[in-house]
Amino acid sequence: MDAQQLKTTQAPIKERYRSEPEAAVITLSAEGKVGEGVTCSVQTGRALVEAGLHPATGGSGLHACSGDMLLEALVACAGVTLNAVATALELPVDDATVRAEGDLDFKGTLGVDREAPVGFRDIRLAFDIKGDLDAEQTATLIKLTERYCVVYQTLKASPPIALDVNVA
């Protein structure tokens, strides 16, 4: 897709959201079913993913780790956003690799140390970009990728999460 195709595709969508702001608010959802052992199956847009415990918490390593999936979602979103920004601005990006790393202290998750945090304490996102970009173009590309990446922004400014429990 080139810049014109992207703009042509997005123009009517943007116009609708300007004229009908409420149409831009969409609820995304995910659902999982608890499985055998200590697993949970989640239907993605492409496949069924069976998540389980990370080996550092007693898992076999045969199932997807939800922490890895969170980092994968960040990488996917940042990569798509970077590509869309580069396309829209016609920046000469030939190739790019996006990596995310996160540090977890499993003492918190396992309840070994109540002072240890549960969850990622640090996440690092890195871009290796190949292309004929000057410093200003690179700065703009990264600034806009950061600004428009849904997963990045969600992690950076965590929204409130409502918890609902139904017991049958």
Secondary structure, DSSP 8 states (H G I E B T S, - for coil): --HHHHHHHHHHHHHHHHH-GGGG-------EEEETTTEEEEE-SS-EEEEE--GGGT--SSSB-HHHHHHHHHHHHHHHHHHHHHHHTT--EEEEEEEEEEEE-HHHHTTS-TTS-SSEEEEEEEEEEEE---HHHHHHHHHHHHHH-HHHHHHHT-----------
